[in-house]
Structure formats: C-alpha cells, structure tokens
Amino acid sequence: QLQASGGGLVQPGGSLRLSCTASGRTVSDYDMGWFRQAPGKEREFVAAINWSGGTTNYADSVKGRFTISRNNAKNTVYLQMNSLKPEDTAVYYCAAGRLIFTTTQPTRYDGWGQGTLDTVSS
C-alpha cells in the first residue's frame, strides 16, 4: 500500500512537500509517479522518477516549480512543490509501477495511494 501525506492549505506562491510511503512493498523495486485530479477534471500526470532516482519527468505545467525525489532507504518518494498557484489545487496521488520508467500514462501504474488534498488559495 502507498500512503500519501503532506497536503494542506497554502497561499499562492507558497510551498508544500508531499511524501509517499510504501508499506508491504519495497519502493526501490518500483518506478514512481505523482498525479493529480482537480474538481471536475480528469486525473493528470505531474511527475515521475525511475527506480534509482536517476531519471525524472515532469508535466510542462509544473516544470521548474516541482521536484520529485526519492529516498529508497526510507521507502519514501517526495514531491516538493514551490511557487504554488491556485490552479495547482487538486487531490494528489502517488503511484507505483514496475519497469515503466517515467511514463506519464496512469494505466501503466499498478499501485495507487489514497490521495492528499492540496488547496492553494489566499
């Protein structure tokens, strides 16, 4: 199981760091991704990182503002979100998949966390 945490309410321009911790699986065996779903919209890709942390991939909308990283020793993946905008408001999900590299396609991931709500508002 994957457990996402770190969401909350933040003002525009602020920062949040999300964490995704795995139980019952070893994160280092998986490529990991973050997706988000805003109200009334489809789930969209945010960022992904391969199993070793050597390769990352970002959606254009977050490039330069968000950073995905992982600490395999802690079985945790992170999403550092800076310069947040109201349009970043969404439920954020972490996901895991084997041998999928840093794909943007949600169907390639076979394990999902429960989501954490991030609200960017003044």
PyRosetta script that sets phi, psi and omega in degrees:
from pyrosetta import init, pose_from_sequence

init()
pose = pose_from_sequence("QLQASGGGLVQPGGSLRLSCTASGRTVSDYDMGWFRQAPGKEREFVAAINWSGGTTNYADSVKGRFTISRNNAKNTVYLQMNSLKPEDTAVYYCAAGRLIFTTTQPTRYDGWGQGTLDTVSS")
pose.set_psi(1, 149.6)
pose.set_omega(1, 178.3)
pose.set_phi(2, -113.6)
pose.set_psi(2, 136.4)
pose.set_omega(2, -178.1)
pose.set_phi(3, -123.5)
pose.set_psi(3, 114.0)
pose.set_omega(3, 177.0)
pose.set_phi(4, -94.9)
pose.set_psi(4, 143.1)
pose.set_omega(4, 178.7)
pose.set_phi(5, -150.4)
pose.set_psi(5, 169.7)
pose.set_omega(5, 176.6)
pose.set_phi(6, 105.6)
pose.set_psi(6, -2.5)
pose.set_omega(6, 179.6)
pose.set_phi(7, -72.8)
pose.set_psi(7, 169.3)
pose.set_omega(7, 178.5)
pose.set_phi(8, 166.7)
pose.set_psi(8, -164.9)
pose.set_omega(8, 179.8)
pose.set_phi(9, -101.5)
pose.set_psi(9, 129.6)
pose.set_omega(9, -179.4)
pose.set_phi(10, -141.8)
pose.set_psi(10, 150.4)
pose.set_omega(10, 178.5)
pose.set_phi(11, -79.5)
pose.set_psi(11, 155.5)
pose.set_omega(11, 175.1)
pose.set_phi(12, -53.9)
pose.set_psi(12, 137.1)
pose.set_omega(12, -176.4)
pose.set_phi(13, 90.7)
pose.set_psi(13, -9.7)
pose.set_omega(13, -178.9)
pose.set_phi(14, -82.4)
pose.set_psi(14, -174.1)
pose.set_omega(14, -176.8)
pose.set_phi(15, -132.5)
pose.set_psi(15, 152.3)
pose.set_omega(15, 171.8)
pose.set_phi(16, -142.5)
pose.set_psi(16, 151.5)
pose.set_omega(16, 171.8)
pose.set_phi(17, -123.8)
pose.set_psi(17, 121.7)
pose.set_omega(17, 176.7)
pose.set_phi(18, -94.8)
pose.set_psi(18, 146.3)
pose.set_omega(18, 175.7)
pose.set_phi(19, -123.2)
pose.set_psi(19, 146.4)
pose.set_omega(19, 176.1)
pose.set_phi(20, -131.0)
pose.set_psi(20, 113.3)
pose.set_omega(20, -177.9)
pose.set_phi(21, -110.9)
pose.set_psi(21, 137.1)
pose.set_omega(21, -178.4)
pose.set_phi(22, -101.2)
pose.set_psi(22, 139.4)
pose.set_omega(22, 171.0)
pose.set_phi(23, -126.3)
pose.set_psi(23, 137.8)
pose.set_omega(23, -179.0)
pose.set_phi(24, 81.4)
pose.set_psi(24, 0.3)
pose.set_omega(24, 174.2)
pose.set_phi(25, -147.4)
pose.set_psi(25, 157.0)
pose.set_omega(25, 179.8)
pose.set_phi(26, -98.4)
pose.set_psi(26, 114.8)
pose.set_omega(26, -174.6)
pose.set_phi(27, -57.4)
pose.set_psi(27, -33.0)
pose.set_omega(27, -176.9)
pose.set_phi(28, -65.5)
pose.set_psi(28, -14.1)
pose.set_omega(28, 177.2)
pose.set_phi(29, -83.9)
pose.set_psi(29, -5.0)
pose.set_omega(29, -169.8)
pose.set_phi(30, -126.4)
pose.set_psi(30, 146.5)
pose.set_omega(30, 162.0)
pose.set_phi(31, -80.7)
pose.set_psi(31, 143.5)
pose.set_omega(31, -172.0)
pose.set_phi(32, -125.6)
pose.set_psi(32, 150.1)
pose.set_omega(32, 179.1)
pose.set_phi(33, -141.3)
pose.set_psi(33, 160.2)
pose.set_omega(33, 171.2)
pose.set_phi(34, -119.4)
pose.set_psi(34, 134.9)
pose.set_omega(34, 175.7)
pose.set_phi(35, -127.8)
pose.set_psi(35, 164.7)
pose.set_omega(35, 176.6)
pose.set_phi(36, -143.3)
pose.set_psi(36, 154.9)
pose.set_omega(36, 178.1)
pose.set_phi(37, -137.8)
pose.set_psi(37, 115.9)
pose.set_omega(37, 176.8)
pose.set_phi(38, -87.8)
pose.set_psi(38, 158.0)
pose.set_omega(38, 179.9)
pose.set_phi(39, -55.5)
pose.set_psi(39, 128.4)
pose.set_omega(39, 177.5)
pose.set_phi(40, 77.0)
pose.set_psi(40, 6.3)
pose.set_omega(40, -179.1)
pose.set_phi(41, -121.9)
pose.set_psi(41, 164.1)
pose.set_omega(41, 177.8)
pose.set_phi(42, -78.5)
pose.set_psi(42, 158.2)
pose.set_omega(42, 175.5)
pose.set_phi(43, -64.9)
pose.set_psi(43, 136.2)
pose.set_omega(43, -178.9)
pose.set_phi(44, -129.9)
pose.set_psi(44, 152.3)
pose.set_omega(44, 178.5)
pose.set_phi(45, -69.6)
pose.set_psi(45, 140.1)
pose.set_omega(45, 175.7)
pose.set_phi(46, -115.3)
pose.set_psi(46, -55.5)
pose.set_omega(46, -176.3)
pose.set_phi(47, -161.0)
pose.set_psi(47, 156.6)
pose.set_omega(47, 177.1)
pose.set_phi(48, -146.4)
pose.set_psi(48, 156.5)
pose.set_omega(48, -179.8)
pose.set_phi(49, -142.6)
pose.set_psi(49, 139.2)
pose.set_omega(49, -179.3)
pose.set_phi(50, -78.0)
pose.set_psi(50, 174.3)
pose.set_omega(50, -170.0)
pose.set_phi(51, -58.8)
pose.set_psi(51, -33.1)
pose.set_omega(51, -176.4)
pose.set_phi(52, -90.2)
pose.set_psi(52, -13.2)
pose.set_omega(52, -175.2)
pose.set_phi(53, 87.0)
pose.set_psi(53, 2.5)
pose.set_omega(53, -175.7)
pose.set_phi(54, -80.8)
pose.set_psi(54, -17.2)
pose.set_omega(54, -178.7)
pose.set_phi(55, -134.0)
pose.set_psi(55, 134.5)
pose.set_omega(55, 177.2)
pose.set_phi(56, -128.4)
pose.set_psi(56, 162.7)
pose.set_omega(56, -179.6)
pose.set_phi(57, -146.4)
pose.set_psi(57, 138.8)
pose.set_omega(57, -176.7)
pose.set_phi(58, -132.4)
pose.set_psi(58, 148.5)
pose.set_omega(58, 168.6)
pose.set_phi(59, -68.6)
pose.set_psi(59, 146.7)
pose.set_omega(59, -179.0)
pose.set_phi(60, -57.9)
pose.set_psi(60, -32.0)
pose.set_omega(60, -175.7)
pose.set_phi(61, -69.2)
pose.set_psi(61, -18.3)
pose.set_omega(61, -178.0)
pose.set_phi(62, -117.7)
pose.set_psi(62, -5.5)
pose.set_omega(62, -176.8)
pose.set_phi(63, -59.3)
pose.set_psi(63, 131.2)
pose.set_omega(63, -178.6)
pose.set_phi(64, 89.3)
pose.set_psi(64, -13.1)
pose.set_omega(64, 179.8)
pose.set_phi(65, -114.4)
pose.set_psi(65, -34.5)
pose.set_omega(65, -178.0)
pose.set_phi(66, -107.8)
pose.set_psi(66, 148.3)
pose.set_omega(66, 176.6)
pose.set_phi(67, -135.0)
pose.set_psi(67, 124.3)
pose.set_omega(67, 175.1)
pose.set_phi(68, -97.8)
pose.set_psi(68, 140.4)
pose.set_omega(68, 179.0)
pose.set_phi(69, -149.9)
pose.set_psi(69, 171.5)
pose.set_omega(69, 179.7)
pose.set_phi(70, -147.1)
pose.set_psi(70, 150.9)
pose.set_omega(70, 173.3)
pose.set_phi(71, -128.0)
pose.set_psi(71, 95.7)
pose.set_omega(71, -175.6)
pose.set_phi(72, -65.2)
pose.set_psi(72, -28.6)
pose.set_omega(72, 178.6)
pose.set_phi(73, -65.9)
pose.set_psi(73, -29.0)
pose.set_omega(73, 178.2)
pose.set_phi(74, -99.0)
pose.set_psi(74, 2.8)
pose.set_omega(74, 178.6)
pose.set_phi(75, 57.3)
pose.set_psi(75, 38.7)
pose.set_omega(75, -172.0)
pose.set_phi(76, -136.7)
pose.set_psi(76, 143.9)
pose.set_omega(76, 173.4)
pose.set_phi(77, -119.0)
pose.set_psi(77, 145.4)
pose.set_omega(77, -175.4)
pose.set_phi(78, -122.5)
pose.set_psi(78, 154.7)
pose.set_omega(78, 169.2)
pose.set_phi(79, -133.1)
pose.set_psi(79, 105.9)
pose.set_omega(79, 176.1)
pose.set_phi(80, -86.7)
pose.set_psi(80, 121.9)
pose.set_omega(80, -176.4)
pose.set_phi(81, -117.5)
pose.set_psi(81, 115.9)
pose.set_omega(81, 179.7)
pose.set_phi(82, -115.7)
pose.set_psi(82, 164.6)
pose.set_omega(82, 177.9)
pose.set_phi(83, 49.8)
pose.set_psi(83, 47.7)
pose.set_omega(83, -174.6)
pose.set_phi(84, -66.1)
pose.set_psi(84, 145.8)
pose.set_omega(84, -179.3)
pose.set_phi(85, -120.4)
pose.set_psi(85, 157.1)
pose.set_omega(85, 177.8)
pose.set_phi(86, -55.1)
pose.set_psi(86, -32.7)
pose.set_omega(86, -179.8)
pose.set_phi(87, -72.0)
pose.set_psi(87, -5.5)
pose.set_omega(87, 173.4)
pose.set_phi(88, -84.1)
pose.set_psi(88, -5.7)
pose.set_omega(88, 178.7)
pose.set_phi(89, -62.1)
pose.set_psi(89, 124.3)
pose.set_omega(89, -176.9)
pose.set_phi(90, -177.3)
pose.set_psi(90, 169.7)
pose.set_omega(90, 166.0)
pose.set_phi(91, -88.7)
pose.set_psi(91, 126.8)
pose.set_omega(91, -177.4)
pose.set_phi(92, -102.7)
pose.set_psi(92, 133.3)
pose.set_omega(92, -178.7)
pose.set_phi(93, -120.5)
pose.set_psi(93, 139.3)
pose.set_omega(93, 168.7)
pose.set_phi(94, -99.4)
pose.set_psi(94, 154.1)
pose.set_omega(94, -175.7)
pose.set_phi(95, -146.2)
pose.set_psi(95, 154.2)
pose.set_omega(95, -177.9)
pose.set_phi(96, -131.3)
pose.set_psi(96, 147.8)
pose.set_omega(96, 176.1)
pose.set_phi(97, -156.1)
pose.set_psi(97, 154.2)
pose.set_omega(97, 179.2)
pose.set_phi(98, -97.8)
pose.set_psi(98, 133.9)
pose.set_omega(98, 172.0)
pose.set_phi(99, 57.1)
pose.set_psi(99, 38.7)
pose.set_omega(99, 179.4)
pose.set_phi(100, -112.5)
pose.set_psi(100, 2.0)
pose.set_omega(100, 179.1)
pose.set_phi(101, 57.0)
pose.set_psi(101, -123.3)
pose.set_omega(101, -179.0)
pose.set_phi(102, -122.5)
pose.set_psi(102, 45.8)
pose.set_omega(102, -176.7)
pose.set_phi(103, -62.4)
pose.set_psi(103, 149.0)
pose.set_omega(103, 176.9)
pose.set_phi(104, -91.7)
pose.set_psi(104, -6.2)
pose.set_omega(104, -173.3)
pose.set_phi(105, -85.3)
pose.set_psi(105, 116.6)
pose.set_omega(105, -177.4)
pose.set_phi(106, -62.9)
pose.set_psi(106, -26.9)
pose.set_omega(106, -178.6)
pose.set_phi(107, -69.2)
pose.set_psi(107, -15.7)
pose.set_omega(107, 179.4)
pose.set_phi(108, -81.2)
pose.set_psi(108, -13.7)
pose.set_omega(108, -180.0)
pose.set_phi(109, -93.2)
pose.set_psi(109, 136.0)
pose.set_omega(109, -176.1)
pose.set_phi(110, -112.9)
pose.set_psi(110, 1.6)
pose.set_omega(110, 175.3)
pose.set_phi(111, -135.9)
pose.set_psi(111, 133.1)
pose.set_omega(111, -175.6)
pose.set_phi(112, -130.7)
pose.set_psi(112, 143.2)
pose.set_omega(112, 171.7)
pose.set_phi(113, -83.4)
pose.set_psi(113, 178.1)
pose.set_omega(113, -173.3)
pose.set_phi(114, -84.8)
pose.set_psi(114, -12.2)
pose.set_omega(114, 178.2)
pose.set_phi(115, 95.3)
pose.set_psi(115, 148.0)
pose.set_omega(115, 176.2)
pose.set_phi(116, -136.0)
pose.set_psi(116, 134.9)
pose.set_omega(116, -173.7)
pose.set_phi(117, -86.6)
pose.set_psi(117, 127.3)
pose.set_omega(117, 173.7)
pose.set_phi(118, -115.7)
pose.set_psi(118, 125.4)
pose.set_omega(118, 179.4)
pose.set_phi(119, -120.4)
pose.set_psi(119, 122.8)
pose.set_omega(119, 179.0)
pose.set_phi(120, -110.0)
pose.set_psi(120, 109.3)
pose.set_omega(120, -175.0)
pose.set_phi(121, -158.0)
pose.set_psi(121, 147.3)
pose.set_omega(121, 175.8)
pose.set_phi(122, -93.0)
pose.dump_pdb("model.pdb")
